[in-house]
Amino acid sequence: MRVLFVYCNSMQENALPVGISQLIACTQQAGINVGLFDTTFYRWDKKSSMEIRMENLQFQPCSVLYNENNVYDDFRNKIEEFSPDLIGFSLVEPTFHFGMKLLDSVKDLIEKKAIKVAVGGVHAIYAPQTFIDNPLIDFICIGEGEESFVELCNKMEKGLDLSDTRGFFIKNKKDFNRNPLLAPVNINSLPILDFTLFGERFLQKPMMGRLYRTISLELTRGCPYQCTYCGNAYLTKMFSAHGRWYRLKSIEKIQNEYKEYIKKYNPEFIYKHSESFLAVDKKRLNSYMEMYSEFNVPYWIETRPEDVTEEKAEMLARTNCKRISIGLESGNELYRKKVLKRNYTNDQVKNACAILRDKGISFSLNLIIGFPDETRDMIFDGVKLLRDVKPDSISIFLFTPYRGCELRKVCEQRGLIDRDFIGGDYFQMEYCLKNNTIGAKELLGLFRTIPLYVQMATKDFNRIKIAEQTDDAVGNKAFIELRDEYYKIKKWVKAK
């Protein structure tokens, strides 16, 4: 049995992926021959998110290198060379269209060699119906794949009936057998992740002005919070009859994984994969920090402002935490609480940032713009807060109502998007809501100028307002001049 995994990834997003790496490890453990085709370093779209973020002052400049081969030709060659019995696509909503185009490019090979095709990933969980009409797709994974995918492969290898395979929609002559979900997997029983198929280049992660040899490690799965712009609430509800979606990995399991990864990959940096790292009880956090002190490899985490305390920040600093990403999302307290279901105050944000700065921990804040009913003044509530806390960096996202999130339903019901809308990358210079309170042109202007509004003096605001005009020669000239001043303030050097 030979399985070719296809990682349909956004260009240049080279944080080692936990999901497909875990699936590879489980499949290999079952004795199945596994190959990988990874799209990360191919130029299959106009620009990568990293390039767009650099152009819009959200990312310190660095060199961006592409594999200049044609991704469709290389995919065809990989299939010819590996000769898989089954091809498994890992997709998210922003890569759905690309993944289907990639699949269609080898239609003749799949039909000629009678290769089976499976699709999985969160988009398949949220929207399996978007794959139903594709004649090349045989299996749609509607939940976690670590157990169900291995079961599917084992049945295929033994020539058994596949129609009742749990956790999958299985194609029959007329439609698909819609089988039930499996319970959420026990993440403490899973094999150690296998990153070897991704190669050395994937370990080189640009961060804070240089490349770090970086690995990813999953500490939790799911999230204890229920934000309306995120699909976690959907997954929590979807799996509630089968088990708990939010799961904590045991300290002993994490310790064993660290030992293996550090020995095997010799990382300079670790991305600790937890959607809100500090949202755990004191006992667990103390146990974790005590365990990690024996490794002390620099690391990066994500967390929420209300979970940052003096005591926790002291533990982070002591164990070599170098970077924290904090989701602000909106600077308007009322909107954030009532619409986004994020119940912290701006004073809590300021306090968290002050604590981190005092402990010498670099931090970035994320701001989403273009929510339903959001106004320019509400966006500038976020700008004002960012000016007050002075983060080391900021990330600006254009709101995109992905499948599974509560705000998706709101947008559909109000006609802000079509019901068949498929979301793209939220860093791309596109805005999808129709007839919202703020238009696409103004949002795109703010997307590129918010870092200027945050960093520069108020006397420069009139110049920055001119630079918001992205389709105007005068506006673009003003932006270039301000960008050069911004580089000097930040002490950034243009990438070669």
Sequence and secondary structure as in RCSB ss.txt:
>XXXX:A:sequence
MRVLFVYCNSMQENALPVGISQLIACTQQAGINVGLFDTTFYRWDKKSSMEIRMENLQFQPCSVLYNENNVYDDF
RNKIEEFSPDLIGFSLVEPTFHFGMKLLDSVKDLIEKKAIKVAVGGVHAIYAPQTFIDNPLIDFICIGEGEESFV
ELCNKMEKGLDLSDTRGFFIKNKKDFNRNPLLAPVNINSLPILDFTLFGERFLQKPMMGRLYRTISLELTRGCPY
QCTYCGNAYLTKMFSAHGRWYRLKSIEKIQNEYKEYIKKYNPEFIYKHSESFLAVDKKRLNSYMEMYSEFNVPYW
IETRPEDVTEEKAEMLARTNCKRISIGLESGNELYRKKVLKRNYTNDQVKNACAILRDKGISFSLNLIIGFPDET
RDMIFDGVKLLRDVKPDSISIFLFTPYRGCELRKVCEQRGLIDRDFIGGDYFQMEYCLKNNTIGAKELLGLFRTI
PLYVQMATKDFNRIKIAEQTDDAVGNKAFIELRDEYYKIKKWVKAK
>XXXX:A:secstr
 EEEEEE   TT  S  HHHHHHHHHHHHTT EEEEEE TTB  SS  HHHHHHHTTSS       B S HHHHH
HHHHHHH  SEEEEE  GGGHHHHHHHHHTTHHHHHHHT EEEEESHHHHH GGGTTT TT  EEE S  TTHHH
HHHHHHHHT   TT TTEEEE SSSEEE        GGGS     GGG GGGGEEEETTEEEEEEEEE EES S 
  TTSSHHHHHHHHTTTS SSEE  HHHHHHHHHHHHHHH  SEEEEE TTTT S HHHHHHHHHHHTTT   EE
EEE GGG  HHHHHHHHHTTEEEEEEEEE S HHHHHHTS     HHHHHHHHHHHHHTT EEEEEEEE  TT  
HHHHHHHHHHHHHH  SEEEEEE    TT HHHHHHHHTTSS TT     TTSS    SS SS HHHHHHHHHHH
HHHHHS GGGHHHHHHHT TTSHHHHHHHHHHHHHHHHHHT     
